[in-house]
Amino acid sequence: MDQANQSSTGNIFSAKPGLVIPSEEVQKDLEAQAQKFDAARKEALALAREKANQAAQKEGDKKDS
């Protein structure tokens, strides 16, 4: 009984259940969450680049004066 637990009723539950395919509704929900996450990640990356560019520009302006 490698990596298995036996409950008080005698049922055995595997610690590794194997491949679980989510329902179509769950898959659509996961895809929507992934798209939202990706959009938020891209927006955060764009803001970070913009801040870095502004900081570099300010640093360049300081050197010019």
N, C-alpha and C positions, 0 to 999 in steps of 0.2 A: 504494500500500500504506500507507494512513493508519493509524497506530497498530497495526501488525502486525509480528510478528517471524518470521523464517524460521529454522527449525532446520537442523542439519547434514544432516538427511535430506531437506530440501526441503519439509517440511510447514509450512504457515502457520497460526499461532495468533493469533487476534484478541485484542487487549487488552480488548475489550468483547464478551464472549460473548453478550450479549443476555439475555432473560428465561429464567431457569432455575427450573422449578417443582419443588420438592422432593417426594420420595415421601411417601405418606400417613404412614408411620412417622416420617419426619423432621418432618413438619408437626405430628404429635401431640407429639413430643419438644419442638419449639420452643414449642408452646402451653403445655406443662407448665412449661417453664423460664420463660416469660413470666408465668404465674400465680404461680410461686414468687417471682419477682422483684417482682411487684406486691404480694404479701402482705408481703414483707420491707420494701418501700418504705413501705407503709401503717403497719407496725409501727414503723419508724424514725421516721416522721412523728409518730405518736402519742406515742412516747417523747420526742421533741424538744419537742412541745407541753406535755407534762407537766412536763418540766424547766423550760421557760420559765415556766409557771404557778407552779411552786414558787419560782423565783427572784423572780418578781414579788411573790408572797405574802411572801417573806422581806424584800424591799425595803419592802413596805408595813408589815410588822411593825416594822421598824427606824424608820420615820417616826412610827409611833404611840407609840413609847416614848421 
